[in-house]
Amino acid sequence: MNAIEIRGLTKSFRGMYALDGLDMTVPQGAIYGFIGENGSGKSTTEKCICGHLVPDKGKISLFGRPYTDAGVRARVGALIENAGCFPASSVYTNLMMQAINLGLRDRKGQIERVLKTVRMEDNAKLRFKKCSLGMKQRVGIAMALLGAPALLILDEPINGLDTDGMKLMREILTDITQTYGCTVLISSHILGELEKIATHYGIIRQGKMIREIAASEMEGRAQNFVSLKTGDMQRAFTLLQRLGKAVQREQDELKVYDVDDTGKLTAFLLQNGLAVGEVKKHKIGLEEYYVGLMSGKEVV
């Protein structure tokens, strides 16, 4: 069973389409990285799933049931835009108010559980306005986890965080899926961080889903490439093309794809009077895949 299934989702604002027949499938238990440019429809999709917006057309199913079903709605937690906390109240008090609002039993136990999950148990008495950006994001996730949801929807939770904050967030999100079996839908512009935790990706452009792919599938299909620099980049580019290599010029370097032996490559250029000043081996990652897909030059 899939956690989310969306078919033909359409949403317009004043005649402008934010979503235009979007299809989307999020497997149960996945960390689904939702990727796209600003204005591509990511937040609109998330708000429709959460019931914050009413779509014009289309179908949304959560765990095999209509997203409007009260029972399935109770299984969804979300952090979209901000945590919505009272600044002068403590972290614990904000969580308690949310627990009361949700009508939860064993409120103290649930609050202690989510605080431990987001590594905030030692800061429960801290006023929300005194929290750092990373702490506020973790409080928002803790609020979304109250009630033990089966689906967690997070809109840009790692944006603006420093290196330590992003590392901690990765650990928390991995724990949520592994320990609690929760499916996570997460949007982010920081593709390098998303690549470290996501099991599936959905890439959206102008309100349409242009590609869904499992991380394992992308890894299995990913090309190797070599980046190199020479004194005459144009001549090197021409020579490599004549050799039958897939080569791409980017600013001050050449990217040569599917190279097994870098020594033979550099020797070939040297035989043609071109010394290679720098050569590095790489494998296509999420960022290269995304950029290639957006430019119409798919590299996986």
FIKOLKE-363694 format. One record per residue (C-alpha): z, x, y; residue in one letter; residue number from 1. Coordinates in Angstrom, 1 decimal, always signed. Example, Ala and Ser with C-alpha at 12.3 -4.5 7.8 and 13.67 -1.06 7.14 Angstrom:
<rec w="+7.8" u="+12.3" v="-4.5" res="A" n="1"/>
<rec w="+7.1" u="+13.7" v="-1.1" res="S" n="2"/>
//
This chain:
<rec w="+0.0" u="+0.0" v="+0.0" res="M" n="1"/>
<rec w="-0.8" u="+1.2" v="+3.5" res="N" n="2"/>
<rec w="+1.8" u="+1.1" v="+6.3" res="A" n="3"/>
<rec w="-0.8" u="+0.1" v="+8.9" res="I" n="4"/>
<rec w="-4.2" u="-1.4" v="+8.5" res="E" n="5"/>
<rec w="-6.2" u="-2.3" v="+11.6" res="I" n="6"/>
<rec w="-9.7" u="-3.9" v="+11.5" res="R" n="7"/>
<rec w="-11.9" u="-4.7" v="+14.5" res="G" n="8"/>
<rec w="-9.2" u="-4.4" v="+17.1" res="L" n="9"/>
<rec w="-10.3" u="-5.2" v="+20.6" res="T" n="10"/>
<rec w="-8.4" u="-5.2" v="+23.8" res="K" n="11"/>
<rec w="-9.8" u="-5.4" v="+27.4" res="S" n="12"/>
<rec w="-8.3" u="-5.3" v="+30.8" res="F" n="13"/>
<rec w="-10.2" u="-6.9" v="+33.7" res="R" n="14"/>
<rec w="-13.4" u="-6.7" v="+31.7" res="G" n="15"/>
<rec w="-12.9" u="-3.0" v="+30.7" res="M" n="16"/>
<rec w="-12.5" u="-2.3" v="+27.0" res="Y" n="17"/>
<rec w="-9.5" u="-0.1" v="+26.1" res="A" n="18"/>
<rec w="-10.1" u="-0.8" v="+22.4" res="L" n="19"/>
<rec w="-13.5" u="-1.7" v="+21.1" res="D" n="20"/>
<rec w="-13.5" u="-2.7" v="+17.5" res="G" n="21"/>
<rec w="-11.0" u="-0.1" v="+16.3" res="L" n="22"/>
<rec w="-10.4" u="+0.4" v="+12.6" res="D" n="23"/>
<rec w="-7.4" u="+2.4" v="+11.4" res="M" n="24"/>
<rec w="-5.6" u="+3.1" v="+8.1" res="T" n="25"/>
<rec w="-2.2" u="+4.8" v="+7.9" res="V" n="26"/>
<rec w="-1.0" u="+5.5" v="+4.4" res="P" n="27"/>
<rec w="+2.7" u="+4.7" v="+3.6" res="Q" n="28"/>
<rec w="+4.8" u="+7.8" v="+3.8" res="G" n="29"/>
<rec w="+2.4" u="+9.7" v="+6.1" res="A" n="30"/>
<rec w="+2.9" u="+11.6" v="+9.3" res="I" n="31"/>
<rec w="-0.2" u="+10.3" v="+11.0" res="Y" n="32"/>
<rec w="-1.4" u="+12.4" v="+14.0" res="G" n="33"/>
<rec w="-3.2" u="+10.1" v="+16.5" res="F" n="34"/>
<rec w="-5.5" u="+12.2" v="+18.7" res="I" n="35"/>
<rec w="-7.7" u="+11.4" v="+21.6" res="G" n="36"/>
<rec w="-8.4" u="+12.1" v="+25.3" res="E" n="37"/>
<rec w="-6.4" u="+10.4" v="+28.0" res="N" n="38"/>
<rec w="-7.6" u="+6.8" v="+28.3" res="G" n="39"/>
<rec w="-9.1" u="+6.8" v="+24.8" res="S" n="40"/>
<rec w="-6.8" u="+3.9" v="+23.7" res="G" n="41"/>
<rec w="-4.0" u="+5.6" v="+21.9" res="K" n="42"/>
<rec w="-1.1" u="+3.9" v="+23.8" res="S" n="43"/>
<rec w="-2.9" u="+0.6" v="+23.8" res="T" n="44"/>
<rec w="-3.2" u="+0.7" v="+20.0" res="T" n="45"/>
<rec w="+0.5" u="+1.6" v="+19.6" res="E" n="46"/>
<rec w="+1.5" u="-1.2" v="+22.0" res="K" n="47"/>
<rec w="-0.6" u="-3.7" v="+20.1" res="C" n="48"/>
<rec w="+1.0" u="-2.7" v="+16.8" res="I" n="49"/>
<rec w="+4.5" u="-3.1" v="+18.3" res="C" n="50"/>
<rec w="+3.6" u="-6.5" v="+19.8" res="G" n="51"/>
<rec w="+3.9" u="-5.3" v="+23.4" res="H" n="52"/>
<rec w="+0.3" u="-6.3" v="+24.0" res="L" n="53"/>
<rec w="-1.7" u="-9.2" v="+22.5" res="V" n="54"/>
<rec w="-5.2" u="-8.0" v="+21.3" res="P" n="55"/>
<rec w="-8.3" u="-10.0" v="+22.2" res="D" n="56"/>
<rec w="-9.6" u="-9.8" v="+18.6" res="K" n="57"/>
<rec w="-9.0" u="-8.1" v="+15.4" res="G" n="58"/>
<rec w="-6.5" u="-7.9" v="+12.6" res="K" n="59"/>
<rec w="-3.3" u="-5.8" v="+12.3" res="I" n="60"/>
<rec w="-1.4" u="-5.6" v="+9.0" res="S" n="61"/>
<rec w="+1.9" u="-3.8" v="+8.4" res="L" n="62"/>
<rec w="+2.8" u="-3.1" v="+4.8" res="F" n="63"/>
<rec w="+0.3" u="-5.7" v="+3.7" res="G" n="64"/>
<rec w="+1.6" u="-8.5" v="+6.0" res="R" n="65"/>
<rec w="+0.5" u="-9.8" v="+9.4" res="P" n="66"/>
<rec w="+2.1" u="-7.7" v="+12.2" res="Y" n="67"/>
<rec w="+3.5" u="-10.9" v="+13.8" res="T" n="68"/>
<rec w="+5.6" u="-11.6" v="+10.7" res="D" n="69"/>
<rec w="+9.3" u="-11.5" v="+11.8" res="A" n="70"/>
<rec w="+10.3" u="-9.7" v="+8.6" res="G" n="71"/>
<rec w="+7.9" u="-6.9" v="+8.9" res="V" n="72"/>
<rec w="+8.5" u="-6.6" v="+12.7" res="R" n="73"/>
<rec w="+12.1" u="-5.7" v="+11.9" res="A" n="74"/>
<rec w="+10.9" u="-2.7" v="+9.9" res="R" n="75"/>
<rec w="+9.2" u="-1.1" v="+12.9" res="V" n="76"/>
<rec w="+10.9" u="+1.4" v="+15.3" res="G" n="77"/>
<rec w="+9.1" u="+2.7" v="+18.4" res="A" n="78"/>
<rec w="+9.4" u="+5.1" v="+21.3" res="L" n="79"/>
<rec w="+6.7" u="+4.5" v="+23.8" res="I" n="80"/>
<rec w="+6.7" u="+6.0" v="+27.2" res="E" n="81"/>
<rec w="+10.5" u="+6.5" v="+27.5" res="N" n="82"/>
<rec w="+13.8" u="+5.7" v="+25.8" res="A" n="83"/>
<rec w="+14.8" u="+2.9" v="+28.2" res="G" n="84"/>
<rec w="+18.4" u="+4.0" v="+28.4" res="C" n="85"/>
<rec w="+21.1" u="+3.4" v="+31.1" res="F" n="86"/>
<rec w="+21.4" u="+6.7" v="+32.9" res="P" n="87"/>
<rec w="+25.1" u="+6.5" v="+33.7" res="A" n="88"/>
<rec w="+26.1" u="+5.5" v="+30.2" res="S" n="89"/>
<rec w="+26.8" u="+7.9" v="+27.4" res="S" n="90"/>
<rec w="+24.4" u="+8.6" v="+24.5" res="V" n="91"/>
<rec w="+26.7" u="+6.8" v="+22.2" res="Y" n="92"/>
<rec w="+27.1" u="+3.7" v="+24.5" res="T" n="93"/>
<rec w="+23.3" u="+3.4" v="+24.8" res="N" n="94"/>
<rec w="+23.0" u="+3.5" v="+21.1" res="L" n="95"/>
<rec w="+25.8" u="+0.9" v="+20.6" res="M" n="96"/>
<rec w="+24.1" u="-1.5" v="+23.1" res="M" n="97"/>
<rec w="+20.9" u="-1.2" v="+21.2" res="Q" n="98"/>
<rec w="+22.7" u="-1.7" v="+17.9" res="A" n="99"/>
<rec w="+24.3" u="-4.9" v="+19.3" res="I" n="100"/>
<rec w="+20.9" u="-6.0" v="+20.6" res="N" n="101"/>
<rec w="+19.4" u="-5.6" v="+17.2" res="L" n="102"/>
<rec w="+22.3" u="-7.5" v="+15.6" res="G" n="103"/>
<rec w="+23.1" u="-4.6" v="+13.2" res="L" n="104"/>
<rec w="+26.0" u="-4.5" v="+10.9" res="R" n="105"/>
<rec w="+28.1" u="-1.3" v="+10.4" res="D" n="106"/>
<rec w="+27.0" u="-0.2" v="+13.9" res="R" n="107"/>
<rec w="+29.3" u="+2.8" v="+14.0" res="K" n="108"/>
<rec w="+27.9" u="+4.1" v="+10.7" res="G" n="109"/>
<rec w="+24.3" u="+3.6" v="+11.7" res="Q" n="110"/>
<rec w="+24.9" u="+5.3" v="+15.0" res="I" n="111"/>
<rec w="+26.5" u="+8.3" v="+13.3" res="E" n="112"/>
<rec w="+23.6" u="+8.5" v="+10.9" res="R" n="113"/>
<rec w="+20.9" u="+8.5" v="+13.6" res="V" n="114"/>
<rec w="+22.8" u="+11.0" v="+15.8" res="L" n="115"/>
<rec w="+23.0" u="+13.3" v="+12.8" res="K" n="116"/>
<rec w="+19.3" u="+12.9" v="+12.1" res="T" n="117"/>
<rec w="+18.2" u="+13.9" v="+15.6" res="V" n="118"/>
<rec w="+20.9" u="+16.7" v="+15.9" res="R" n="119"/>
<rec w="+22.8" u="+14.9" v="+18.7" res="M" n="120"/>
<rec w="+26.1" u="+14.3" v="+17.0" res="E" n="121"/>
<rec w="+27.8" u="+16.9" v="+19.2" res="D" n="122"/>
<rec w="+26.4" u="+15.3" v="+22.4" res="N" n="123"/>
<rec w="+27.3" u="+11.6" v="+21.8" res="A" n="124"/>
<rec w="+29.7" u="+11.5" v="+24.8" res="K" n="125"/>
<rec w="+27.2" u="+13.1" v="+27.2" res="L" n="126"/>
<rec w="+25.8" u="+10.8" v="+29.9" res="R" n="127"/>
<rec w="+22.1" u="+10.1" v="+29.4" res="F" n="128"/>
<rec w="+21.2" u="+11.3" v="+32.8" res="K" n="129"/>
<rec w="+22.8" u="+14.7" v="+32.0" res="K" n="130"/>
<rec w="+20.5" u="+15.2" v="+28.9" res="C" n="131"/>
<rec w="+17.6" u="+17.6" v="+29.0" res="S" n="132"/>
<rec w="+14.1" u="+16.3" v="+28.4" res="L" n="133"/>
<rec w="+14.2" u="+17.3" v="+24.7" res="G" n="134"/>
<rec w="+17.6" u="+15.6" v="+24.3" res="M" n="135"/>
<rec w="+16.3" u="+12.4" v="+25.9" res="K" n="136"/>
<rec w="+13.4" u="+12.4" v="+23.6" res="Q" n="137"/>
<rec w="+15.7" u="+12.7" v="+20.6" res="R" n="138"/>
<rec w="+17.9" u="+9.9" v="+21.9" res="V" n="139"/>
<rec w="+14.8" u="+7.7" v="+22.1" res="G" n="140"/>
<rec w="+14.0" u="+8.6" v="+18.5" res="I" n="141"/>
<rec w="+17.6" u="+7.8" v="+17.5" res="A" n="142"/>
<rec w="+17.3" u="+4.4" v="+19.1" res="M" n="143"/>
<rec w="+14.1" u="+3.8" v="+17.3" res="A" n="144"/>
<rec w="+15.7" u="+4.7" v="+14.0" res="L" n="145"/>
<rec w="+18.5" u="+2.2" v="+14.3" res="L" n="146"/>
<rec w="+18.1" u="-0.4" v="+11.6" res="G" n="147"/>
<rec w="+16.4" u="+2.1" v="+9.3" res="A" n="148"/>
<rec w="+12.8" u="+1.2" v="+10.0" res="P" n="149"/>
<rec w="+10.0" u="+1.9" v="+7.5" res="A" n="150"/>
<rec w="+7.5" u="+2.7" v="+10.3" res="L" n="151"/>
<rec w="+8.2" u="+4.8" v="+13.3" res="L" n="152"/>
<rec w="+5.8" u="+4.9" v="+16.2" res="I" n="153"/>
<rec w="+6.1" u="+7.7" v="+18.7" res="L" n="154"/>
<rec w="+4.0" u="+8.2" v="+21.8" res="D" n="155"/>
<rec w="+3.8" u="+11.8" v="+22.9" res="E" n="156"/>
<rec w="+7.3" u="+12.8" v="+21.8" res="P" n="157"/>
<rec w="+6.7" u="+16.6" v="+22.1" res="I" n="158"/>
<rec w="+5.0" u="+16.7" v="+25.5" res="N" n="159"/>
<rec w="+6.9" u="+18.8" v="+28.0" res="G" n="160"/>
<rec w="+9.2" u="+20.4" v="+25.4" res="L" n="161"/>
<rec w="+9.7" u="+24.2" v="+25.2" res="D" n="162"/>
<rec w="+9.1" u="+26.2" v="+22.0" res="T" n="163"/>
<rec w="+12.6" u="+25.6" v="+20.7" res="D" n="164"/>
<rec w="+12.4" u="+21.9" v="+21.5" res="G" n="165"/>
<rec w="+9.1" u="+21.5" v="+19.7" res="M" n="166"/>
<rec w="+10.4" u="+23.4" v="+16.6" res="K" n="167"/>
<rec w="+13.5" u="+21.1" v="+16.5" res="L" n="168"/>
<rec w="+11.3" u="+18.0" v="+16.9" res="M" n="169"/>
<rec w="+9.1" u="+19.1" v="+14.0" res="R" n="170"/>
<rec w="+12.2" u="+19.5" v="+11.8" res="E" n="171"/>
<rec w="+13.5" u="+16.1" v="+12.7" res="I" n="172"/>
<rec w="+10.2" u="+14.3" v="+12.0" res="L" n="173"/>
<rec w="+9.8" u="+16.1" v="+8.7" res="T" n="174"/>
<rec w="+13.3" u="+15.1" v="+7.8" res="D" n="175"/>
<rec w="+12.6" u="+11.4" v="+8.7" res="I" n="176"/>
<rec w="+9.7" u="+11.2" v="+6.3" res="T" n="177"/>
<rec w="+11.2" u="+13.2" v="+3.5" res="Q" n="178"/>
<rec w="+14.8" u="+11.9" v="+3.6" res="T" n="179"/>
<rec w="+14.3" u="+8.3" v="+4.6" res="Y" n="180"/>
<rec w="+10.7" u="+7.7" v="+3.3" res="G" n="181"/>
<rec w="+9.7" u="+6.6" v="+6.8" res="C" n="182"/>
<rec w="+6.0" u="+6.5" v="+7.8" res="T" n="183"/>
<rec w="+5.5" u="+8.1" v="+11.3" res="V" n="184"/>
<rec w="+2.6" u="+7.4" v="+13.7" res="L" n="185"/>
<rec w="+2.7" u="+10.1" v="+16.4" res="I" n="186"/>
<rec w="+0.3" u="+10.7" v="+19.3" res="S" n="187"/>
<rec w="+0.2" u="+14.1" v="+21.0" res="S" n="188"/>
<rec w="-2.1" u="+16.4" v="+23.0" res="H" n="189"/>
<rec w="-0.4" u="+19.5" v="+21.5" res="I" n="190"/>
<rec w="-2.7" u="+19.9" v="+18.5" res="L" n="191"/>
<rec w="-1.2" u="+23.2" v="+17.3" res="G" n="192"/>
<rec w="+2.2" u="+21.6" v="+16.9" res="E" n="193"/>
<rec w="+0.8" u="+18.4" v="+15.4" res="L" n="194"/>
<rec w="-1.1" u="+20.5" v="+12.8" res="E" n="195"/>
<rec w="+2.2" u="+21.9" v="+11.5" res="K" n="196"/>
<rec w="+3.6" u="+18.5" v="+10.4" res="I" n="197"/>
<rec w="+0.8" u="+15.9" v="+10.1" res="A" n="198"/>
<rec w="-0.5" u="+14.7" v="+6.7" res="T" n="199"/>
<rec w="-3.3" u="+12.6" v="+8.1" res="H" n="200"/>
<rec w="-5.2" u="+12.4" v="+11.4" res="Y" n="201"/>
<rec w="-7.0" u="+9.7" v="+13.3" res="G" n="202"/>
<rec w="-9.3" u="+10.7" v="+16.2" res="I" n="203"/>
<rec w="-10.1" u="+8.0" v="+18.7" res="I" n="204"/>
<rec w="-12.6" u="+8.1" v="+21.6" res="R" n="205"/>
<rec w="-13.4" u="+5.3" v="+24.1" res="Q" n="206"/>
<rec w="-11.5" u="+2.7" v="+22.0" res="G" n="207"/>
<rec w="-13.2" u="+3.5" v="+18.7" res="K" n="208"/>
<rec w="-12.0" u="+5.4" v="+15.7" res="M" n="209"/>
<rec w="-14.5" u="+8.2" v="+15.2" res="I" n="210"/>
<rec w="-12.8" u="+10.0" v="+12.3" res="R" n="211"/>
<rec w="-9.8" u="+9.6" v="+9.9" res="E" n="212"/>
<rec w="-9.1" u="+12.5" v="+7.6" res="I" n="213"/>
<rec w="-6.2" u="+13.8" v="+5.5" res="A" n="214"/>
<rec w="-4.9" u="+17.2" v="+6.4" res="A" n="215"/>
<rec w="-5.4" u="+18.3" v="+2.8" res="S" n="216"/>
<rec w="-9.1" u="+17.3" v="+3.0" res="E" n="217"/>
<rec w="-9.6" u="+19.1" v="+6.3" res="M" n="218"/>
<rec w="-7.9" u="+22.2" v="+4.9" res="E" n="219"/>
<rec w="-10.1" u="+22.1" v="+1.8" res="G" n="220"/>
<rec w="-13.3" u="+21.8" v="+3.8" res="R" n="221"/>
<rec w="-12.4" u="+24.1" v="+6.6" res="A" n="222"/>
<rec w="-14.8" u="+27.0" v="+7.3" res="Q" n="223"/>
<rec w="-13.8" u="+30.6" v="+7.8" res="N" n="224"/>
<rec w="-15.2" u="+32.3" v="+10.9" res="F" n="225"/>
<rec w="-15.1" u="+35.7" v="+12.6" res="V" n="226"/>
<rec w="-14.7" u="+36.2" v="+16.3" res="S" n="227"/>
<rec w="-16.2" u="+39.4" v="+17.7" res="L" n="228"/>
<rec w="-17.0" u="+41.2" v="+20.9" res="K" n="229"/>
<rec w="-19.8" u="+43.7" v="+21.6" res="T" n="230"/>
<rec w="-21.3" u="+45.5" v="+24.6" res="G" n="231"/>
<rec w="-24.4" u="+43.3" v="+24.4" res="D" n="232"/>
<rec w="-23.4" u="+39.7" v="+23.4" res="M" n="233"/>
<rec w="-26.8" u="+38.2" v="+23.8" res="Q" n="234"/>
<rec w="-28.6" u="+40.7" v="+21.6" res="R" n="235"/>
<rec w="-25.8" u="+40.4" v="+19.0" res="A" n="236"/>
<rec w="-26.2" u="+36.6" v="+19.1" res="F" n="237"/>
<rec w="-30.0" u="+36.9" v="+18.5" res="T" n="238"/>
<rec w="-29.6" u="+39.5" v="+15.7" res="L" n="239"/>
<rec w="-27.1" u="+37.4" v="+13.8" res="L" n="240"/>
<rec w="-29.2" u="+34.3" v="+14.2" res="Q" n="241"/>
<rec w="-32.2" u="+36.2" v="+12.7" res="R" n="242"/>
<rec w="-29.9" u="+37.2" v="+9.8" res="L" n="243"/>
<rec w="-29.4" u="+33.5" v="+9.1" res="G" n="244"/>
<rec w="-25.8" u="+33.3" v="+10.3" res="K" n="245"/>
<rec w="-24.3" u="+30.3" v="+11.9" res="A" n="246"/>
<rec w="-23.2" u="+31.8" v="+15.2" res="V" n="247"/>
<rec w="-21.8" u="+30.3" v="+18.4" res="Q" n="248"/>
<rec w="-21.3" u="+32.0" v="+21.8" res="R" n="249"/>
<rec w="-18.1" u="+31.1" v="+23.7" res="E" n="250"/>
<rec w="-17.4" u="+32.8" v="+27.0" res="Q" n="251"/>
<rec w="-16.6" u="+36.5" v="+26.1" res="D" n="252"/>
<rec w="-16.9" u="+36.3" v="+22.3" res="E" n="253"/>
<rec w="-19.1" u="+35.3" v="+19.4" res="L" n="254"/>
<rec w="-18.0" u="+33.1" v="+16.5" res="K" n="255"/>
<rec w="-19.8" u="+33.8" v="+13.2" res="V" n="256"/>
<rec w="-19.1" u="+31.2" v="+10.4" res="Y" n="257"/>
<rec w="-18.7" u="+31.6" v="+6.7" res="D" n="258"/>
<rec w="-18.3" u="+35.4" v="+6.7" res="V" n="259"/>
<rec w="-16.9" u="+36.9" v="+3.5" res="D" n="260"/>
<rec w="-17.1" u="+40.6" v="+4.4" res="D" n="261"/>
<rec w="-16.5" u="+41.6" v="+8.0" res="T" n="262"/>
<rec w="-17.3" u="+45.2" v="+7.1" res="G" n="263"/>
<rec w="-20.9" u="+44.3" v="+6.2" res="K" n="264"/>
<rec w="-21.2" u="+42.3" v="+9.4" res="L" n="265"/>
<rec w="-20.0" u="+45.1" v="+11.7" res="T" n="266"/>
<rec w="-22.1" u="+47.6" v="+9.8" res="A" n="267"/>
<rec w="-25.2" u="+45.5" v="+10.3" res="F" n="268"/>
<rec w="-24.6" u="+45.3" v="+14.1" res="L" n="269"/>
<rec w="-23.8" u="+49.1" v="+14.2" res="L" n="270"/>
<rec w="-27.1" u="+49.8" v="+12.4" res="Q" n="271"/>
<rec w="-28.8" u="+47.9" v="+15.2" res="N" n="272"/>
<rec w="-27.1" u="+50.0" v="+17.9" res="G" n="273"/>
<rec w="-24.3" u="+47.6" v="+18.7" res="L" n="274"/>
<rec w="-20.7" u="+48.8" v="+18.4" res="A" n="275"/>
<rec w="-18.2" u="+46.0" v="+17.7" res="V" n="276"/>
<rec w="-15.2" u="+46.4" v="+20.0" res="G" n="277"/>
<rec w="-13.0" u="+43.7" v="+18.5" res="E" n="278"/>
<rec w="-13.3" u="+41.6" v="+15.3" res="V" n="279"/>
<rec w="-10.8" u="+38.9" v="+14.0" res="K" n="280"/>
<rec w="-10.9" u="+36.6" v="+11.0" res="K" n="281"/>
<rec w="-10.0" u="+32.9" v="+11.5" res="H" n="282"/>
<rec w="-10.0" u="+29.6" v="+9.7" res="K" n="283"/>
<rec w="-11.0" u="+26.3" v="+11.4" res="I" n="284"/>
<rec w="-7.8" u="+24.5" v="+12.6" res="G" n="285"/>
<rec w="-7.2" u="+21.1" v="+14.0" res="L" n="286"/>
<rec w="-8.1" u="+22.1" v="+17.6" res="E" n="287"/>
<rec w="-11.4" u="+23.6" v="+16.6" res="E" n="288"/>
<rec w="-12.2" u="+20.6" v="+14.5" res="Y" n="289"/>
<rec w="-11.3" u="+18.2" v="+17.3" res="Y" n="290"/>
<rec w="-13.3" u="+20.1" v="+19.9" res="V" n="291"/>
<rec w="-16.3" u="+20.3" v="+17.6" res="G" n="292"/>
<rec w="-16.1" u="+16.6" v="+16.8" res="L" n="293"/>
<rec w="-15.9" u="+15.6" v="+20.4" res="M" n="294"/>
<rec w="-18.9" u="+17.8" v="+21.3" res="S" n="295"/>
<rec w="-21.0" u="+16.5" v="+18.5" res="G" n="296"/>
<rec w="-20.8" u="+19.8" v="+16.6" res="K" n="297"/>
<rec w="-18.6" u="+19.1" v="+13.7" res="E" n="298"/>
<rec w="-17.2" u="+22.4" v="+12.2" res="V" n="299"/>
<rec w="-15.7" u="+21.1" v="+9.0" res="V" n="300"/>
//
